[in-house]
Amino acid sequence: MKRIFNYLKPYKLFAILSPLFMMGEVLADLSLPKFMTVIVDCGIAQNGDVSGSAFGSRIMKLIYGSGPYGSMQVIVTFGILMLVTVLVGGFFGVTCAYFAARASQGMGHDLRRDAYGRVMSLSIEQTDKFTTGSLVTRMTNDVSMIVEFTEMILRMFVRAPIFFIGGTVMLLTLDLTYGAVLLCALPIMALTLFFVLRKAVPIFSNVQKRLDRVNSVVQENVSGARVVKAYVKESYETSRFKDANKELRDTNYRVQKIMAVMHPVLNVVMNLSIIVIIYVGGFKIENVGGSGMTAGTIMAAITYVSQVLMSIMMLTMMSQSISRAMASVKRIEEVFAAEPKIVGGNESAERGEIAVAFKGVSFRYPGTKGLPVLYDIDLEVKKGETLAIIGATGSGKTSLVNLIQRFYDATEGDVYIDGLHIKDYKLSKLRSKISYVMQKSELFSDTIANNIKWGKEDATDEEIRAAVRVAQAEEFVNGFKDKYDTFISEKGASLSGGQKQRMSIARAVVRHPEILILDDATSALDLATEARLRKALKEEFADTTVIMIAQRIASVKEADRIAVIDGGTIVACAPHDELMISCETYRDIYNSQMQSREGEKELKGAESNE
């Protein structure tokens, strides 16, 4: 809680001025019934005789001197004073709202910025644990709840207590009997408030969890819209969303049904209090001569008791906001409390002859049991070498390259880059050495040129064009009307799979990395385009260490060495020709792919004969 509201400190001037101006607005509101009393008792009932009101007499003497005064003179004078008071109170109220908004929105901006920065610093493991939908909710809805709560506190936290205290004092100055009315009304309201909040507060946390679920379903279906349509799963996903939405609705119903009790009870108590005040006032006027009770006094008492009880209603609204805000504060604090598990050192290293080295590396994903994904990995990749990694699906190929960039840390053993342990690198230095191209290309809704500049922010036009040529993307890029200024849809939806992969490769090579990792990044390319790509990489990036994962023998056979992974460990690492002689696993992969190709040729031959 303290950590969150420390974000209000830079805006403490606004946070102080807002309650001060609110005090001015409340004092203006509290003075209005006094003016109304004079208008009713002196201006209307006594035809301008203000002698019965010390307050009215002082004001009239101050403005007009000694009397007598006419009825309309008193009514107009105090009517104008009421109007001026309302305008002054309105000025204070607007200024208070402005200062409260400046403080709360500034706090929300900084809080959201730092929370987002913390999320970006977390490891893949930690973001997976939170889930994408939950993080989206925390960055948006939860921060908004805290902002609304802060703004309410800066305004209502002053308004409600002053109305309560000031209204009570003013009511007692009219007649002490009215104090008994409040003594009867307040315990009823306080008990109602206590029991309602006791039931409602725990449910607010569930509301946020249900909202997480709705956001997760929406996020999954928007990002996976093509898969949903391809498998004709619209009805199923709509049903899944309906279930999540229904849970959110039902949870909100529960809490709102509980909170709905408050206003009717408060209204009943307030109206009963007004009836009692009118009865007491009428009784004293009729039966207790000289009590000082007048119609104006009764009207003022009704206003003051309404203000006092309305302040309780304000506290009720605040308590509801507090309950929801506390749930949101807890969720945001969970983000800040999640210290990044992948923390870099402060060193960097010049390029060495051994670009990447794995020594006795084993790895299992956090929270999993059973056999590790990788074990007993010993491998060295030389500077400028092209190493291919091949193996069955689920053998651990991607897991291995994820360790190089510290998306995850090895469970056992050590990984070195240029002879320096990767944990000793500053993360930005480590990752600036590496360009990584995933099988699933992630592009952004921006121009082609700006997407490529993600690899190198200050890349020149010539560097961008060179990267596009190497990635074999020049032909389709120049085919667009706006060429490099062509705007790409979100996630590259306006490009084909092969075009997206080539764009991702261009983004990777534009930075001229020391290490280039291609994680099945050419799976959507035909063999001829892939061959041209490999040739361009060899010519333009002879000094770059290339680590490529592929499923096709044709994609890896030209590599300097091929590491064969089977069952989570490297069973062989040698050039293609040697592996064909010495590695049974590699031969099995080769033979299965060659048989598949022969089958394709026979099928095509049969079709052509027909």
N, C-alpha and C positions, 0 to 999 in steps of 0.2 A: 504493500500500500504506500509506504513512505517513498519507495523508489519511483513509483508512478507519479506521485504528486510533487516530486522534486522537479518535474518538468514544468511546473507552474512558476518556479522561481524567476526565470528570465522575464516573466510578465507580471511580476509582483506589484508593480505600480498600478496596472490596470485592475489587478485583483483586489487592491486596497481601495481604489477610487470607486469601483462598482458598488460595494456595500455602503460607502459613505453617501453616494448619490441616492441609493435606495432608501436610506434613512430620511433624506429630504422628501422623497415621494410619499413615504408612509406618514410622516408628520403632517404633510399637506392633507392627506386623506383623513387623518384623525381630527383635524381642525374644522372640517366641513360641517359636522353635526352641530358644533357650537354656533356657527353662523345660522344654520337652519333653525335652531332653537330661538334665536333672537327674532328672525323673520316671522315665525309662527306666533310666539308669545307677545312680542312687542309690536311688530308691524301689522299683524292681522287681528289678534285678540284684543290688544290694548290701544289700537288706533294711533300708533306711533309713540306711545308712552314707554320710554326705556328705563324708567326709574326702578322697575322691578328686576332689572338685569344689570349687575355691576359691569359685566363684560360689554354689553351693548351700550351702556351709558358712556363708558370710557372711549369706545371707538367713535361714537357720534360726537362727543365733545372734542375729540382730537381732530375730527374732520370739519365740523360745522360750528364749534363753540357751544355755548349754552343754548338749551331748547327754548320753546317747545319744537317738536319735530312732527312732520306729517307722517301718516301711515305709509304712503307710497315712497316718501323719502327714506324711511327705514328699510322698506322692502328692496328698493332699487340699490341703495348703498350696500347692503349686505349681499344682495344678489351679485353685484359687480365684484365684491370682495371674494365671493365664492368662485366666480369665473376666473379671476386672477389667480386664486389659490390652485384651481384645477390646472391652469396653464403652467404655473410654476412647477406643480407636481408632475405634470406631463413632461416638462423639460428634464426634470431630474430622472424620471423613469426612462426616457429615451436614451439619455446619456449613460445611465446605469446599464441598460441593455447593450449599448455599444461597447462599453468597457468590458463587460462580462463576455461578450462575443470575441473581442480581441484576445482576452486572456485564454479563454477555453479553446478557441480555434487555433491559436498559436501553440498551445500545449498539445493539442491533438496532432498538429502538423509535425512537431518534433517527436512525439511519441510514436507516430506511425512510421516516420523516417527511421528512427533507431530500431524499432521492432522489425522493420523490413531488413535493415542492415544485419540484425542478428540472425534472421532467417537465412539470409544469403551466406552467412558465415558458418552455418551448421553443415554437418556432413550429410551425405546421402542417407545414411542410416537414420539420422535424427529427423530429417524431413519426412522420410517414409513413416516414421513412428507417429508423427503428428497427423499425417495425411494432408493432401493438397486442399481438400474442401475445408478442413478445420483451420488451416493457416489462412485461407482466403477470408473465412469468417472472422478470425481474430484480427486481421489487418483492416477489415472494413467495419463490420457490425459491432464488434466489441470495442474498438477504439471510438466509434461514434457514440456508443452508450456512455463511455467515460467522459467524452466531450459534453454531451447533453447533461450529464450529472454535474459536471464542474460548473457549467453555466447556470444550472438551477441552484446550486449551492451558493454561488456568488450573488444571486438575486433573492431567492426564496429563504435562504438561511438567515438573512437579515430581516426580510419582510415579515415572515411568520412570527418570530419571537417579539418583534417590536409591536406588531399588531396585537399580539396576545397581551403583552405587558401594558402597552399604552392604552389599548381598549379597555382592559380591566381597570386601570387607574381612573380613566375618564368616566367609566360606568359608576365606579364607587363614589366619585365626586358628585354625581347626580343624586344618588341615594344608596345608602349602605344596604338596604333591603335587597337590591339587585345582586349583591354579592352572593346571597343564598341561592339565587337562581343558577349562577355559575357553579357553585359548589355541588349542586345536584347534577348539572349537565356534564361537567368535565369527567368525573369518574366513569360514566357510561361510555363516553367517547374514547377514553383512554383504554378501557378494557376491550372494547370492540377492536381498536387499532392493534392491541397486543395479540389477541387471538387470531385475527386475520393474518397478520404478518408472520406469526409463528407457523402457520400452515403454508403460506405462499412463498416464503423465502427459499426453501429447498427446491421448489419447482422451477424457479428461474434458471438454475444451473441446467436442468433438464431441457429447458426451452432452447438454450444455446447449443446443447448437444444435438438436439433434433434439427436445428438450423444447419449445423455442420453436415449432417447426413444429407439434407436436401441439396446443399452446395456441392457435396461430393458427387451425388448422382447427376446433377446438372453438368458439372465439369467433365465427368467421364463421358457423358452422352454427346456433349458438344464437341469435345476433342476426338471422340470415336464415332462421329456421325456416319462416316462412310462404312465402317464395319457394321453398324446397326442396320443401315439400309441394305447392305450387301446380303446380310443374313435374314432380312425381313423380320427384324426383331423390334420394330417400332411399338407394337402392341405390348410386348413383354417389358420393354424399357419404360413405356408410358405407365404400365401397371406398377413397376418398381418405384417410379417417381410418385405416383399416387399414394403408395404405401408410406413413403417417407414424408410426403406432404401432409397426409392424414395424421401421422404421428405428431408432426409439428402443430397442426391445427388442434388436435385433441389436447395436447399439453398446454397450448395457449388457452383453450377453453377452460381447462381445469383451474389455471391460475386466475383467469379473468372472472370466473364464477365466484371464486373466493373473494377477489378484490371488489366485485360488484356489490357485496354486502355493505361495504363501507359507506358509500354515498347515500343510500336510502336511510341508513341508521343516523348518519350525521344530519341529514335534512329533517328527519322526524324530530330529533333532539333540538335542532335549531328552531324549528317552527313551534314546538311546544314551549321552548324558552321565551319566544316572542309573545305567545299567548299569555304566559304567566306574567310577563312584564306589563302587558296591556292591562291585565286584570288587576295587578297590584297597583299600577298607576291610577286606573279608574277608581279603584276602591278608596285610595287615599284622597283623591280629588273630591269624591262624593262624601266620604265619612270622616276624614281627618282634616279639619279646617286648619289652614296655616301651615300645612306640611311643606309648602313650597313646590308641590307637584303640579306640573302644567302639561298641556298637550304637547308643547314643544319639547319638554323634558322627556316625555314618553317616547316621542319620535327619535330623539337623540339616543335614548337608552336602547331602543330597538336597533338602531344603526350600530351602536358600539357592541352590543351582544352578538350581532351578526358578524361584525369584524373579528371578534374574539373567536367565535366558533368557526368562521371561515379560515382563520389562521390554523386551526386544528386540521381542517380539510387540506390546507397547503402542506402541513406536516405529513398527512397521509400520502399525498402525491409524492412528496419528497422521499418518504419511506419506501414507496414502490420503486422509485428511481434508484434509491440507494441499494435496494436488494438486487436489482438487475445490474447496477454498476459494479457492485462487489463481486458478482459472478464473473463479469467481464474483466475486472481488475485481476482476479485470480488467474484467468486464462492468459492474459497478457504477461503476467509475472512468470507463468510457466515457460513462456517463450524466452524471456530474459534470463531465467534460471538455467536454461539449457545451455551450459557452457560448450562451445565447439569441441568435439572430440578429436578432430583433426587440427592440430596446432603446429605451425611451422617454427623453425628455428630462425637464426639471423645470419646464416652463412650462404655463400654461393661458391660455385666452382667453375674454373675454366674447362673447356672441352678436353676430355682425355681420350685415350685410345680405346678404352672400354666404355661405351656409351651407357649401357644398361647392364646391371648384374643382379641376378637373384641367387641368394645363398641360403640353402636349407629352408626355403619358404613354404609355409603351410597357411591355409586360409579357410575359414568358415564364416558364413554370414552371421551377423549378430543375432542372438536369440534362437539360433537353430541348434538342433542336436543331430547325433549320428555321425557318419563319416564326413570329413572336411571336403570342401569343394576342390581344394588344391592341397597337395602334400608333396614334400621332398622335391621341391623345384630348385634345381641348380642350372643356371643358364647365364651365359655372357653374350652380349651383342656388341660387336665392334663398331667404332665410328665409321659411318658411311656404308655399313653393311645393310643388305635387305634381308630381313628375317621374316619368313612366312610361318604362320601357325595354323595347323589344320587338325581337325578331330571331329568326333561325332557331336551331335547336338547335346548340350548339357555337360560337355567334358571339362569346361572351365576356361575356355579360350578368352572370353570377354572378362571374366573375373581376374585373369592374369594381367591383362593390360590395364584394368582399373586400378591395380596396385601401383602402377608406375606413376600415375598422377595423384595418388593418395585420395581417390574417391573413397577407398577403404584402406585400412592398414592391415598388413600381414598379421595373422594370429601368432605365427612363429617365424623365425628367420629374419633376414635383412634384405632390403632392396637398395641398390646404389645407383646413382646417376653421376657419370663422370668421376667415379671414385669416391664421391661423398654420399654418406647415408641420406636417404630422402627426408628423414625426420629432422636433419640439421639444416635443410634448405628453408628459406623463407618461402611460403607457399606461392606468392606471386612470382618469385624468381624461378622456382621449380616449374610452374605451369607455363611460364613464358618461353621455356626451352622446348615445349611440346605443342604440337598441333594434333588434335584428335578429331577424327571423322567417324561418326557413328553410322550404323546401318540405317537407322531411322533418322532421316535428316530433319533437323530443327531449323527452319527459316523463320524470319520475322516479317511482319507487315510493313515493308519499307521497299526502297528501290533496290535493284540488283547491285548497284555500286555500293550502297550503304550496307547491304548484307555482307558483301565481300570485305568491306572495311572493318567488320567485326574482328577479323583476323589481325588487322593492323590499322589502327585508327587514322594514322597519318599517311596511309598508302597513296601514292600518286596515281594519276590516271594510267600512266604507262605500266606501273606495277600491277594495277587491277587487270589491265588487258593481258599482261603476260601470264598472270595466274589463271585467267579464263582460258588462254591458249593451252596451257599445260593440262588443265582439267578437261580439255576437249569439249568446252562449252561455247566456244566462239561462234560456231555456226548457228546455234539456236538463239543465242543472245542477240546477234546481229539481225536475226530474223524478226525480232520484235520491232514495232514501229518506233518506240522511244529508246531502243537499245539498252544502254546501261542505266537509263533513267526510268525503265519500266518498273511499275509498282507491282510487287508480289503480294498476293493475298496472304492472310494469316495462315501460318504453318505451311506456306508454300502450296496452298490448295490450287493455285492457277498453273502449277507446273506438274509434269509427269514425274514418276518415281526416278527415272534415269536423270532427268534434268535437275531434280532436287539433289541427287547424290553428287552430280558434277559441280553444282553450285557450292555444296558443302566442301568439296575437295578444293575448289578455288579459294574459298575462305580460309582453308587451312594452309595452303601453300603460299599465300600472299605474304605471310609473315616470315618466310624462309626459315622454318624451324630447324633446330638441331635434331629433333626426333619427330618423325611423322608416324602417327598410329592410324591405320585404316582398319576399322573394325567391320569387316564384311561390307565395306563402303562401295564396292563395285558390283554388288549382287544384281542390280537392276540394269547393268550395262551389258551390251552384247560383247562377244569375245574380241571382235575387231576393234571396237572402241576401247576396250580394256587394254588391249595390246598396245595401242597408240599412247594410252595414258601411261603405261609402265615405261615405255620408251622415252616419253617426254620427261618423266620423273628422273630417269637414269641420266639423261643428258643435262637437264637443268639443275638437278639437286643431287649431284654425285657425292657431295660431302654430307648429305643428310642421312641419318640413320632411319631406315624405314622398317616398321613392324606392321605386318599386314595379316589380318585374319580373313580366311576365305574358306568356302565350302568346295570350290571347284579346283580340281587338280590343274586345269589349264591356267588358272589364275596364279598358282604358286610355283609351278615347275621351273620358272626362270629365276626364282629367288636364289640368293647366295647359299642360304641354308633354309631348311624346312623343319620346324619343331612339330613333332607329332604328339598330341596329347590324347591320352586314353585313360579313363577312370580317374582323372584329376592329377595325373603326373605326366611328365615328359618321358615317353618310352624310346624316343630316338630323335636325333637332331643332326641332319646332314643334307647335302644337296640331293636333288631328285634322283639322279642315277644311282647313288649309293643306297638311298632308301628303298629303291626298287629291288635291290639285292638283299639288303640286311633287315628290313622292317616288314613284318607280316601285316601289321595293322595298316601301314601305308599302302601295301599292295592290295589289300582288301578294298580300301577306299578307291584306289585307281581302277581295279577290275570292275567294281560295281558301277562306276561312272562310265567306263568304256562300254560295258554291256548295255547300259541305258542308251548310249548314243547309237550303238548298232541297232537296237530295237527301233529307235526313231527313224534311222535310215531305211530299215525294212518297211516300216509303216508308210513312209513317204513314197517308197518305190511301189508299194501295193496300190496306193491312191492314184499315182500317176498312170499305172497300167489300166486302171478302171476307166 
